[in-house]
Amino acid sequence: MDKERLPRWGWLLVGLFAMMIVANVLNVAVLERIGVPEQYHVITLITSMAPVLIYIGVWYDEERQPYWEQSQEHIAGDLVFVVVGAAIGSAIALVAVIDIGLPRFIQDITAMAAGFMLSWGLFWWRNPNLYRIEAST
């Protein structure tokens, strides 16, 4: 994949759109059939999109390229932390607000924010040197 073909936001949109399709296919093909309420389908969406939000920046930014020199096991472990963090964070937030009576849009945004923040926090916790440059400026 050529980084120069699209700007960073273009790669982000392409990745998020692809993951949206994957998550919705999973929701329709699996979760609806086993009886998971539609309100909880947003967890799948958040879980699939979190790695895109985190890894596009790591892939695109030149100063973050040393990340890819780590072992495959470390990178796979980071991906597991990101996915599990997004699932747990969004699920906890959604369960906390689902019965309050907020509009569905607000529930989804709350779950997305919590899921992404936990997944990014876990990624940062495992790779604090990756963001040390930004912290010093």
CNS distance restraints for C-alpha pairs under 8 A (distance, minus, plus):
assign (resid   2 and name CA) (resid   6 and name CA) 7.92 0.50 0.50
assign (resid   3 and name CA) (resid   7 and name CA) 7.29 0.50 0.50
assign (resid   3 and name CA) (resid   8 and name CA) 7.83 0.50 0.50
assign (resid   3 and name CA) (resid  60 and name CA) 6.73 0.50 0.50
assign (resid   6 and name CA) (resid  10 and name CA) 5.42 0.50 0.50
assign (resid   6 and name CA) (resid  11 and name CA) 6.23 0.50 0.50
assign (resid   7 and name CA) (resid  11 and name CA) 6.60 0.50 0.50
assign (resid   8 and name CA) (resid  12 and name CA) 6.23 0.50 0.50
assign (resid   8 and name CA) (resid  56 and name CA) 7.58 0.50 0.50
assign (resid   8 and name CA) (resid  57 and name CA) 7.75 0.50 0.50
assign (resid   8 and name CA) (resid  60 and name CA) 6.75 0.50 0.50
assign (resid   9 and name CA) (resid  13 and name CA) 6.12 0.50 0.50
assign (resid  10 and name CA) (resid  14 and name CA) 6.19 0.50 0.50
assign (resid  11 and name CA) (resid  15 and name CA) 6.04 0.50 0.50
assign (resid  11 and name CA) (resid  56 and name CA) 7.23 0.50 0.50
assign (resid  12 and name CA) (resid  16 and name CA) 6.04 0.50 0.50
assign (resid  12 and name CA) (resid  52 and name CA) 6.98 0.50 0.50
assign (resid  12 and name CA) (resid  53 and name CA) 6.94 0.50 0.50
assign (resid  12 and name CA) (resid  56 and name CA) 6.41 0.50 0.50
assign (resid  13 and name CA) (resid  17 and name CA) 5.95 0.50 0.50
assign (resid  14 and name CA) (resid  18 and name CA) 6.18 0.50 0.50
assign (resid  15 and name CA) (resid  19 and name CA) 6.19 0.50 0.50
assign (resid  15 and name CA) (resid  49 and name CA) 7.96 0.50 0.50
assign (resid  15 and name CA) (resid  52 and name CA) 6.04 0.50 0.50
assign (resid  16 and name CA) (resid  20 and name CA) 6.02 0.50 0.50
assign (resid  16 and name CA) (resid  49 and name CA) 5.84 0.50 0.50
assign (resid  16 and name CA) (resid  52 and name CA) 6.47 0.50 0.50
assign (resid  16 and name CA) (resid  53 and name CA) 7.79 0.50 0.50
assign (resid  17 and name CA) (resid  21 and name CA) 6.40 0.50 0.50
assign (resid  18 and name CA) (resid  22 and name CA) 6.39 0.50 0.50
assign (resid  19 and name CA) (resid  23 and name CA) 5.98 0.50 0.50
assign (resid  19 and name CA) (resid  45 and name CA) 7.48 0.50 0.50
assign (resid  19 and name CA) (resid  48 and name CA) 5.73 0.50 0.50
assign (resid  19 and name CA) (resid  49 and name CA) 5.86 0.50 0.50
assign (resid  20 and name CA) (resid  24 and name CA) 6.06 0.50 0.50
assign (resid  20 and name CA) (resid  45 and name CA) 6.18 0.50 0.50
assign (resid  20 and name CA) (resid  48 and name CA) 7.44 0.50 0.50
assign (resid  20 and name CA) (resid  49 and name CA) 7.21 0.50 0.50
assign (resid  21 and name CA) (resid  25 and name CA) 6.12 0.50 0.50
assign (resid  22 and name CA) (resid  26 and name CA) 6.24 0.50 0.50
assign (resid  22 and name CA) (resid  48 and name CA) 7.88 0.50 0.50
assign (resid  23 and name CA) (resid  27 and name CA) 6.09 0.50 0.50
assign (resid  23 and name CA) (resid  44 and name CA) 5.78 0.50 0.50
assign (resid  23 and name CA) (resid  45 and name CA) 5.20 0.50 0.50
assign (resid  23 and name CA) (resid  48 and name CA) 6.41 0.50 0.50
assign (resid  24 and name CA) (resid  28 and name CA) 6.12 0.50 0.50
assign (resid  24 and name CA) (resid  45 and name CA) 7.20 0.50 0.50
assign (resid  25 and name CA) (resid  29 and name CA) 5.79 0.50 0.50
assign (resid  26 and name CA) (resid  30 and name CA) 5.51 0.50 0.50
assign (resid  26 and name CA) (resid  31 and name CA) 6.79 0.50 0.50
assign (resid  26 and name CA) (resid  44 and name CA) 8.00 0.50 0.50
assign (resid  27 and name CA) (resid  31 and name CA) 4.79 0.50 0.50
assign (resid  27 and name CA) (resid  32 and name CA) 6.09 0.50 0.50
assign (resid  27 and name CA) (resid  41 and name CA) 6.18 0.50 0.50
assign (resid  27 and name CA) (resid  44 and name CA) 7.29 0.50 0.50
assign (resid  28 and name CA) (resid  32 and name CA) 5.35 0.50 0.50
assign (resid  28 and name CA) (resid  33 and name CA) 7.29 0.50 0.50
assign (resid  29 and name CA) (resid  33 and name CA) 6.63 0.50 0.50
assign (resid  30 and name CA) (resid  34 and name CA) 6.41 0.50 0.50
assign (resid  31 and name CA) (resid  35 and name CA) 6.29 0.50 0.50
assign (resid  31 and name CA) (resid  36 and name CA) 5.36 0.50 0.50
assign (resid  31 and name CA) (resid  41 and name CA) 7.64 0.50 0.50
assign (resid  32 and name CA) (resid  36 and name CA) 5.66 0.50 0.50
assign (resid  32 and name CA) (resid  37 and name CA) 7.25 0.50 0.50
assign (resid  32 and name CA) (resid  38 and name CA) 7.45 0.50 0.50
assign (resid  36 and name CA) (resid  40 and name CA) 6.94 0.50 0.50
assign (resid  36 and name CA) (resid  41 and name CA) 7.72 0.50 0.50
assign (resid  37 and name CA) (resid  41 and name CA) 7.31 0.50 0.50
assign (resid  39 and name CA) (resid 104 and name CA) 7.90 0.50 0.50
assign (resid  40 and name CA) (resid  44 and name CA) 7.85 0.50 0.50
assign (resid  40 and name CA) (resid  91 and name CA) 7.93 0.50 0.50
assign (resid  40 and name CA) (resid  94 and name CA) 7.75 0.50 0.50
assign (resid  41 and name CA) (resid  45 and name CA) 6.80 0.50 0.50
assign (resid  42 and name CA) (resid  46 and name CA) 6.16 0.50 0.50
assign (resid  42 and name CA) (resid 108 and name CA) 6.57 0.50 0.50
assign (resid  42 and name CA) (resid 111 and name CA) 7.87 0.50 0.50
assign (resid  43 and name CA) (resid  47 and name CA) 6.02 0.50 0.50
assign (resid  43 and name CA) (resid  86 and name CA) 7.96 0.50 0.50
assign (resid  43 and name CA) (resid  87 and name CA) 6.05 0.50 0.50
assign (resid  43 and name CA) (resid  90 and name CA) 5.91 0.50 0.50
assign (resid  43 and name CA) (resid  91 and name CA) 6.27 0.50 0.50
assign (resid  43 and name CA) (resid 111 and name CA) 7.50 0.50 0.50
assign (resid  43 and name CA) (resid 112 and name CA) 7.96 0.50 0.50
assign (resid  44 and name CA) (resid  48 and name CA) 6.18 0.50 0.50
assign (resid  44 and name CA) (resid  87 and name CA) 7.32 0.50 0.50
assign (resid  45 and name CA) (resid  49 and name CA) 6.20 0.50 0.50
assign (resid  46 and name CA) (resid  50 and name CA) 6.00 0.50 0.50
assign (resid  46 and name CA) (resid  86 and name CA) 6.49 0.50 0.50
assign (resid  46 and name CA) (resid  87 and name CA) 7.23 0.50 0.50
assign (resid  46 and name CA) (resid  90 and name CA) 7.23 0.50 0.50
assign (resid  46 and name CA) (resid 112 and name CA) 5.89 0.50 0.50
assign (resid  46 and name CA) (resid 115 and name CA) 6.76 0.50 0.50
assign (resid  46 and name CA) (resid 116 and name CA) 7.37 0.50 0.50
assign (resid  47 and name CA) (resid  51 and name CA) 7.69 0.50 0.50
assign (resid  47 and name CA) (resid  83 and name CA) 5.55 0.50 0.50
assign (resid  47 and name CA) (resid  84 and name CA) 7.59 0.50 0.50
assign (resid  47 and name CA) (resid  86 and name CA) 5.04 0.50 0.50
assign (resid  47 and name CA) (resid  87 and name CA) 5.28 0.50 0.50
assign (resid  47 and name CA) (resid 115 and name CA) 7.51 0.50 0.50
assign (resid  48 and name CA) (resid  52 and name CA) 7.64 0.50 0.50
assign (resid  48 and name CA) (resid  83 and name CA) 7.25 0.50 0.50
assign (resid  49 and name CA) (resid  53 and name CA) 6.41 0.50 0.50
assign (resid  50 and name CA) (resid  54 and name CA) 6.32 0.50 0.50
assign (resid  50 and name CA) (resid  82 and name CA) 6.88 0.50 0.50
assign (resid  50 and name CA) (resid  83 and name CA) 6.94 0.50 0.50
assign (resid  50 and name CA) (resid  86 and name CA) 6.47 0.50 0.50
assign (resid  50 and name CA) (resid 115 and name CA) 7.85 0.50 0.50
assign (resid  50 and name CA) (resid 116 and name CA) 5.84 0.50 0.50
assign (resid  50 and name CA) (resid 119 and name CA) 7.01 0.50 0.50
assign (resid  50 and name CA) (resid 120 and name CA) 7.98 0.50 0.50
assign (resid  51 and name CA) (resid  55 and name CA) 5.69 0.50 0.50
assign (resid  51 and name CA) (resid  79 and name CA) 6.98 0.50 0.50
assign (resid  51 and name CA) (resid  82 and name CA) 6.31 0.50 0.50
assign (resid  51 and name CA) (resid  83 and name CA) 6.84 0.50 0.50
assign (resid  52 and name CA) (resid  56 and name CA) 5.72 0.50 0.50
assign (resid  53 and name CA) (resid  57 and name CA) 7.20 0.50 0.50
assign (resid  54 and name CA) (resid  58 and name CA) 6.78 0.50 0.50
assign (resid  54 and name CA) (resid 120 and name CA) 6.85 0.50 0.50
assign (resid  55 and name CA) (resid  59 and name CA) 5.92 0.50 0.50
assign (resid  56 and name CA) (resid  60 and name CA) 5.85 0.50 0.50
assign (resid  57 and name CA) (resid  61 and name CA) 5.82 0.50 0.50
assign (resid  58 and name CA) (resid  64 and name CA) 5.46 0.50 0.50
assign (resid  58 and name CA) (resid  65 and name CA) 6.90 0.50 0.50
assign (resid  58 and name CA) (resid  67 and name CA) 7.49 0.50 0.50
assign (resid  59 and name CA) (resid  64 and name CA) 7.21 0.50 0.50
assign (resid  59 and name CA) (resid  65 and name CA) 6.73 0.50 0.50
assign (resid  60 and name CA) (resid  64 and name CA) 7.97 0.50 0.50
assign (resid  61 and name CA) (resid  65 and name CA) 6.89 0.50 0.50
assign (resid  64 and name CA) (resid 130 and name CA) 6.25 0.50 0.50
assign (resid  65 and name CA) (resid  69 and name CA) 7.61 0.50 0.50
assign (resid  66 and name CA) (resid  70 and name CA) 7.44 0.50 0.50
assign (resid  67 and name CA) (resid 130 and name CA) 7.19 0.50 0.50
assign (resid  68 and name CA) (resid  75 and name CA) 7.75 0.50 0.50
assign (resid  70 and name CA) (resid  74 and name CA) 6.53 0.50 0.50
assign (resid  70 and name CA) (resid  75 and name CA) 6.98 0.50 0.50
assign (resid  71 and name CA) (resid  75 and name CA) 6.53 0.50 0.50
assign (resid  72 and name CA) (resid  76 and name CA) 6.00 0.50 0.50
assign (resid  73 and name CA) (resid  77 and name CA) 5.98 0.50 0.50
assign (resid  74 and name CA) (resid  78 and name CA) 6.17 0.50 0.50
assign (resid  75 and name CA) (resid  79 and name CA) 6.27 0.50 0.50
assign (resid  76 and name CA) (resid  80 and name CA) 6.28 0.50 0.50
assign (resid  77 and name CA) (resid  81 and name CA) 6.25 0.50 0.50
assign (resid  78 and name CA) (resid  82 and name CA) 6.17 0.50 0.50
assign (resid  78 and name CA) (resid 123 and name CA) 6.10 0.50 0.50
assign (resid  78 and name CA) (resid 126 and name CA) 7.07 0.50 0.50
assign (resid  79 and name CA) (resid  83 and name CA) 6.14 0.50 0.50
assign (resid  80 and name CA) (resid  84 and name CA) 5.94 0.50 0.50
assign (resid  81 and name CA) (resid  85 and name CA) 5.70 0.50 0.50
assign (resid  81 and name CA) (resid 119 and name CA) 6.72 0.50 0.50
assign (resid  81 and name CA) (resid 122 and name CA) 6.22 0.50 0.50
assign (resid  81 and name CA) (resid 123 and name CA) 6.69 0.50 0.50
assign (resid  82 and name CA) (resid  86 and name CA) 6.09 0.50 0.50
assign (resid  82 and name CA) (resid 119 and name CA) 4.42 0.50 0.50
assign (resid  82 and name CA) (resid 120 and name CA) 6.65 0.50 0.50
assign (resid  82 and name CA) (resid 122 and name CA) 6.58 0.50 0.50
assign (resid  82 and name CA) (resid 123 and name CA) 6.13 0.50 0.50
assign (resid  83 and name CA) (resid  87 and name CA) 6.25 0.50 0.50
assign (resid  83 and name CA) (resid 119 and name CA) 6.78 0.50 0.50
assign (resid  84 and name CA) (resid  88 and name CA) 6.03 0.50 0.50
assign (resid  84 and name CA) (resid 119 and name CA) 7.32 0.50 0.50
assign (resid  85 and name CA) (resid  89 and name CA) 5.79 0.50 0.50
assign (resid  85 and name CA) (resid 115 and name CA) 6.52 0.50 0.50
assign (resid  85 and name CA) (resid 116 and name CA) 7.76 0.50 0.50
assign (resid  85 and name CA) (resid 118 and name CA) 5.37 0.50 0.50
assign (resid  85 and name CA) (resid 119 and name CA) 4.26 0.50 0.50
assign (resid  85 and name CA) (resid 120 and name CA) 7.99 0.50 0.50
assign (resid  85 and name CA) (resid 122 and name CA) 6.86 0.50 0.50
assign (resid  86 and name CA) (resid  90 and name CA) 5.89 0.50 0.50
assign (resid  86 and name CA) (resid 114 and name CA) 7.69 0.50 0.50
assign (resid  86 and name CA) (resid 115 and name CA) 4.02 0.50 0.50
assign (resid  86 and name CA) (resid 116 and name CA) 5.54 0.50 0.50
assign (resid  86 and name CA) (resid 117 and name CA) 7.79 0.50 0.50
assign (resid  86 and name CA) (resid 118 and name CA) 6.20 0.50 0.50
assign (resid  86 and name CA) (resid 119 and name CA) 4.86 0.50 0.50
assign (resid  87 and name CA) (resid  91 and name CA) 5.95 0.50 0.50
assign (resid  87 and name CA) (resid 115 and name CA) 6.31 0.50 0.50
assign (resid  88 and name CA) (resid  92 and name CA) 6.05 0.50 0.50
assign (resid  88 and name CA) (resid 115 and name CA) 6.81 0.50 0.50
assign (resid  89 and name CA) (resid  93 and name CA) 6.22 0.50 0.50
assign (resid  89 and name CA) (resid 111 and name CA) 7.23 0.50 0.50
assign (resid  89 and name CA) (resid 114 and name CA) 5.20 0.50 0.50
assign (resid  89 and name CA) (resid 115 and name CA) 4.04 0.50 0.50
assign (resid  89 and name CA) (resid 116 and name CA) 7.43 0.50 0.50
assign (resid  89 and name CA) (resid 117 and name CA) 7.76 0.50 0.50
assign (resid  89 and name CA) (resid 118 and name CA) 5.70 0.50 0.50
assign (resid  89 and name CA) (resid 119 and name CA) 7.54 0.50 0.50
assign (resid  90 and name CA) (resid  94 and name CA) 5.94 0.50 0.50
assign (resid  90 and name CA) (resid 110 and name CA) 7.81 0.50 0.50
assign (resid  90 and name CA) (resid 111 and name CA) 4.27 0.50 0.50
assign (resid  90 and name CA) (resid 112 and name CA) 5.94 0.50 0.50
assign (resid  90 and name CA) (resid 113 and name CA) 7.56 0.50 0.50
assign (resid  90 and name CA) (resid 114 and name CA) 5.43 0.50 0.50
assign (resid  90 and name CA) (resid 115 and name CA) 4.02 0.50 0.50
assign (resid  90 and name CA) (resid 116 and name CA) 7.67 0.50 0.50
assign (resid  91 and name CA) (resid  95 and name CA) 6.02 0.50 0.50
assign (resid  91 and name CA) (resid 111 and name CA) 6.86 0.50 0.50
assign (resid  91 and name CA) (resid 115 and name CA) 7.59 0.50 0.50
assign (resid  92 and name CA) (resid  96 and name CA) 6.15 0.50 0.50
assign (resid  92 and name CA) (resid 111 and name CA) 7.81 0.50 0.50
assign (resid  93 and name CA) (resid  97 and name CA) 6.38 0.50 0.50
assign (resid  93 and name CA) (resid 110 and name CA) 6.54 0.50 0.50
assign (resid  93 and name CA) (resid 111 and name CA) 5.10 0.50 0.50
assign (resid  93 and name CA) (resid 114 and name CA) 6.24 0.50 0.50
assign (resid  93 and name CA) (resid 115 and name CA) 7.81 0.50 0.50
assign (resid  94 and name CA) (resid  98 and name CA) 5.62 0.50 0.50
assign (resid  94 and name CA) (resid 107 and name CA) 6.34 0.50 0.50
assign (resid  94 and name CA) (resid 108 and name CA) 7.35 0.50 0.50
assign (resid  94 and name CA) (resid 110 and name CA) 7.14 0.50 0.50
assign (resid  94 and name CA) (resid 111 and name CA) 5.20 0.50 0.50
assign (resid  95 and name CA) (resid  99 and name CA) 7.71 0.50 0.50
assign (resid  97 and name CA) (resid 101 and name CA) 7.74 0.50 0.50
assign (resid  97 and name CA) (resid 102 and name CA) 7.28 0.50 0.50
assign (resid  97 and name CA) (resid 107 and name CA) 6.34 0.50 0.50
assign (resid  98 and name CA) (resid 102 and name CA) 7.30 0.50 0.50
assign (resid  98 and name CA) (resid 107 and name CA) 6.55 0.50 0.50
assign (resid 102 and name CA) (resid 106 and name CA) 6.34 0.50 0.50
assign (resid 102 and name CA) (resid 107 and name CA) 6.46 0.50 0.50
assign (resid 103 and name CA) (resid 107 and name CA) 6.46 0.50 0.50
assign (resid 104 and name CA) (resid 108 and name CA) 6.15 0.50 0.50
assign (resid 105 and name CA) (resid 109 and name CA) 6.20 0.50 0.50
assign (resid 106 and name CA) (resid 110 and name CA) 6.05 0.50 0.50
assign (resid 107 and name CA) (resid 111 and name CA) 6.20 0.50 0.50
assign (resid 108 and name CA) (resid 112 and name CA) 6.06 0.50 0.50
assign (resid 109 and name CA) (resid 113 and name CA) 6.08 0.50 0.50
assign (resid 110 and name CA) (resid 114 and name CA) 6.21 0.50 0.50
assign (resid 111 and name CA) (resid 115 and name CA) 5.92 0.50 0.50
assign (resid 112 and name CA) (resid 116 and name CA) 5.96 0.50 0.50
assign (resid 113 and name CA) (resid 117 and name CA) 5.98 0.50 0.50
assign (resid 114 and name CA) (resid 118 and name CA) 6.12 0.50 0.50
assign (resid 115 and name CA) (resid 119 and name CA) 6.16 0.50 0.50
assign (resid 116 and name CA) (resid 120 and name CA) 5.94 0.50 0.50
assign (resid 117 and name CA) (resid 121 and name CA) 5.84 0.50 0.50
assign (resid 118 and name CA) (resid 122 and name CA) 6.15 0.50 0.50
assign (resid 119 and name CA) (resid 123 and name CA) 6.21 0.50 0.50
assign (resid 120 and name CA) (resid 124 and name CA) 6.02 0.50 0.50
assign (resid 121 and name CA) (resid 125 and name CA) 6.01 0.50 0.50
assign (resid 122 and name CA) (resid 126 and name CA) 6.31 0.50 0.50
assign (resid 123 and name CA) (resid 127 and name CA) 6.18 0.50 0.50
assign (resid 124 and name CA) (resid 128 and name CA) 5.23 0.50 0.50
assign (resid 124 and name CA) (resid 130 and name CA) 7.68 0.50 0.50
assign (resid 124 and name CA) (resid 131 and name CA) 7.51 0.50 0.50
assign (resid 127 and name CA) (resid 131 and name CA) 7.70 0.50 0.50
assign (resid 128 and name CA) (resid 132 and name CA) 6.44 0.50 0.50
assign (resid 129 and name CA) (resid 133 and name CA) 7.76 0.50 0.50
assign (resid 131 and name CA) (resid 135 and name CA) 6.52 0.50 0.50
assign (resid 132 and name CA) (resid 136 and name CA) 6.30 0.50 0.50
assign (resid 133 and name CA) (resid 137 and name CA) 6.75 0.50 0.50
